[in-house]
Amino acid sequence: MSAREINASGIPLRPFYEEQAPPVRRTPPGEYPYTRGIRRDMYRGRHWTMRQYAGFATAAESNERYRYLLAQGAKGLSVAFDLPTQLGYDSDAPQSRGEVGKVGVAIDTIADVETLFDQIPLDRVTVSMTINAPASILLAFVLAVARRRGIPFEKLGGTVQNDVLKEYVARGTYIYPPGPSMRLVTDVMAYCAREVPNWNTISISGYHIREAGSTALQEIAFTLADGKAYLQAAQRAGLDVDTVAPRVSFFWNAHNDFFEEIAKFRAARTLWAEIVRTEFGSTNPKSQMLRFHTQTGGSTLTAQEPENNVVRVALQALAAVLGGTQSLHTNGQDEALGLPTAQSARVALRTQQIIAYESGVTDVADPLAGSYYVEALTDELIARARELIAEIDAMGGAVAAIERGWMQDQIGESAYRAQQAIERGTSVVVGVNTFNEAQNGVPIPAQRIDPAIEREQVARTRAFRECRDADRVNATLAEVRRTAEGSSNLMPAFVEAVDAGATLGELCDVLRAVFGTHVARERIA
C-alpha cells in the first residue's frame, strides 16, 4: 500500500515538510486569533470536561446511567433523546410506534425530566442536550425543574444544541420551516442572555455534517457558514453580537486522519475569530473565542472486529485534546452494533482519563505548535475554508445554500467518493476491507431495548395527563399559540406551559399549527 499523495480534503501531501519562508509565526495561546487555543495555559489549569453522551429507554434508566458515569469520574452530562422526542412527538403518538427509547431517552412530560435528573445537582453539574427542532421546549423543561427545586437560573450551566440548519443539511430531524426555526433559536439566545447567563444557547454542529460524509475541510466551512447565519439572525432580532456570541459554542467530529484533525481545530478557531471580529464588529474577546465540544467519529466505528474501535477512539480523542477541545465524548466500542453498554461506556471514559492523567500531553499548551506539517495543514485548511465560505456567501449565505440543496449535494459527493475508496481498497479500514479474519473478532454483547419499555412509557404519559389540571394546561397552550402568532419571545410561555403539565407533543403540535412543517424539496439530478 503506497502512501497517499492527496488527503480526503483534496490537500496535496509532500514526502516531508520543512520550514516555510517566511517562517510560520503564531500568537501565543489565549490571544487573538486563538489558533493555538483559547486559554494561555489550556489544560495546565483545568482539563477539558469529560462529558459522556448517554440516554436510552426511560428517564429512570438513563438517570441510573448518568449517576454511574458521574461516580466513575465524568464531569458533565450529555443527553441523547429518542427519535420521537427529537421530532416533537409524545410516546403515545402513532408516529412514535416502535421508536420509543431506542436511540435515546423518551421525554414527554416534566415528570420525565424530574426523573431524568433525580439526585443530580443541576447547579453543580453541567448538562448538554443534543436536541434541535424542539430545543427551546426541552430547555424550558430543565428550567421548570430547576425552579421547582429552588435553583436560581443563573446557577445553571450547560448547552442546548439548538442547531436546526444542520438538520436540513445532514440529519433530517427538523419540524418547522427555516424561518420559524430561526426565530426559536434567537428566542433562546435572547431569553438566556437575560435569564440564564451561563447557558450555551447553541452548539453549532459540524459533527453531523461530517457523519453525513463531508470532508474535514467541508466540516469547517459549512459549520462556520451556519454560525454566521445564526449571528445574522440574532442581529436581525435586535441582539448585539457581544451579547449572544460569548454563549455560542461548537460541536466537532474527530476522525482518523490524526494530523488533519488537529489542524482542523486550529483552523476553525482562527477563522471564527476573524469572522466575529471583522464581519460582525465584535470587541469582546470572549465572543471571538471558538469554544467547542468534540465527539469521536461514530461513522468510523466498525461492526466487524469491534474491539478495534477502542484504538480508533483513543487516537481520535488524542487528536481532539491536542487540537484544544473544551469538552469531549468518547464513543463506546460497541456503538456500531447498538447503544453502548455500561462496560463499554466505562472503557470510553477511561480512555479520556488515561490521556488526561497518564500521557503528559496536557503539561503544555498546543504541544504540536511549530510542527512543519501541522502548521502547513493549518494554513491550507484556513485558506481553502475561506474560499468555500466565500462561495456560500456569494449564494446569499448558509440558508440560501441549504435551500437550493448545494451543501447537501457537496456532502453527498464527498460521501460517495469515500465509499468508493473503501470498496476499491485504496482507503484501508482495518478489519473490514483488509487485515480481516473470517470470524470478525471477538463477539461482544450489544445493548438491546426491551419492547416493554415503550408500553410502560406510553402508560406513564397517559396517566400523567389524567392527573393534571386540564384547565391550567389549556390556558397555557392558548398563551403559547398567541405568542407564536405574534412576535414576543416564546420561552416564558414554554416554561409556564411545561410547569403546568403540557407535554412536549402538545406544545409542538401548537407550533405546527402556527408555523407549518418543513418538507424537503425534491431535487432531480
Summary of the structure (lengths in Angstrom):
residues: 525
radius of gyration: 22.6
end to end distance: 35.4
largest distance: 73.8
contacts: 1827
relative contact order: 0.14
helix: 51%
strand: 9%
